[in-house]
Amino acid sequence: MNSMCRILAGFALCIAAAFAQSPSSQEVKVTFYHVPPAGMGSDSRGNIDGGVIGLKSPGEYKVVLYAHTDQWYVQPLDNAYYTALDTEGKWANWTHLGDRYAAVVVRPSYKPDKKTQALPPVGGDVIAEKDVPASEK
């Protein structure tokens, strides 16, 4: 019985350690520093940047950007959808223009849909997300 208790206690400690290292969506926040104006079309472009706070090792995560027109489109390109986080949690990229923009913090194993009606919910490989309206010109 005593060895069984030690095994269970060890298992509980391993689980607690795993949860302690996994960021919760309540402590990870996405911010935008610069948001492009509204627009649309494959030739439209604007710069977008921001930051993520609450990650212990930001370089281990990615940001997936989206622009919204009639639906959400992954940015900047559907075959180049990851935006890197630097060691301070800052990110920057370009995007096609839309009426709203979103930044989704993900684990590198996350594979986004090229277009979607709704942003991915937080959970699993999705750590945090935020969307904002286009800036005023």
N, C-alpha and C positions, 0 to 999 in steps of 0.2 A: 504494500500500500504506500509506503514512504517513497519508493522509487517512482511509482505512478504519479504521486503528487509533484515530485520534482520535474517529471516529464511534462505534465500539464502546466506547471508554473513556467517552465522554459518556453513552451509553445505560446503561452499568453504574452510573455515578454517579447518574443519575436513578432507577434502580431502588433503589439503596442508600438514597437520600434518602426515597423513598416508604416503604420498610420502616422507616426510622428514625422516621418520623412516625406510623406505625400502631402502636397499643399492642398488646403481646402479652398473652395471657391470663395469663402467668406473672407479669407485673409489675402487673396491675390486680387489686385485691382488693376484695371487697364485705364490708362489716361491717353488723351490725344493732345499733342502740342500744336499741330498744324493740320487742318482739314481743308481739302480743296473745295472750290465752289461746285454748284450743281452743273450738270451737263450730261451728255450721253453720246455714244457712238464709239466705234472702234478706233477712230483717230483722236479722240479726246484723251487728254492726260493731265494729271496733276500730282503734286508731291503730297505725301501724307507721312506723319511721324508721330511718335508718342513714346510711352514708357509703360513698364509693368512693375508694380511694387508688390512685395510679399513673397518673392521667390528666393530661396537660399542660393541656388545656382542657376541664374537666368540662362546661361549658355547651354544648358541641357534641354531647353524648351524652344519652341518656334512660335511664330505668330502667323496666322493665316488671315489675310485681308480679304474683305468683300466690298463690292460696290453694288448698290441697289438701284435698279430702274424698274422694270416690270417684275423682276425677281432678283435674288442675290446671286452675284457672279463672283467667283474666286478671282483674286488679283495677285500680281499684275497680269499674269498669263495663266491659262488653265493647265499648262505643263510646268510652270515654275511658280508654285503657290506658297512656298515657305519664305518668310522674312525672318532673318536672324535677330536674336536679342544679343546685345553686347553684355559685358560683365556687369554693367550698372542697370541692365534691364531696359535700355533704350532700343528703339527700332525705327527704321525709316525705309521707305520705298516709294515707288510711283504707282499710280492706279489709273484705270480708265475712270471717267467721271460718272457720277450717279446722283441720286437725290439723297441718299444716306450712305454711310460708310461704317464698316465694322472691323474690329480686330479681335481675333479669337486666339487665346493662348492654348497651345496644344503640346502634347508629347510628340517626339519625332515619328512615332509609329502611326499617328493619325493621318488618314488619307481623306481629304475633303471631296465632296461632290463638286463638279465644275460649276453647276448652277443648282439653286434650291429655292423653294418658296419660303423656308424659314431657316434661321441660323441654327447651328447645332446646339443642343442643350448642354449645359455644364454637367460633367460626369464622365467617368472612364478616362479617355485620352484628352478630353476637353477640360481644361483647368479653369478658365475664366473667359468672359466675352463682354464686349461693350459695343453698342452702335450709337452713332450720332448723326444729326442732320448735316447736310452740306453747309459750308460756310456761306455767309453773305459776301457778295462780290465787293 
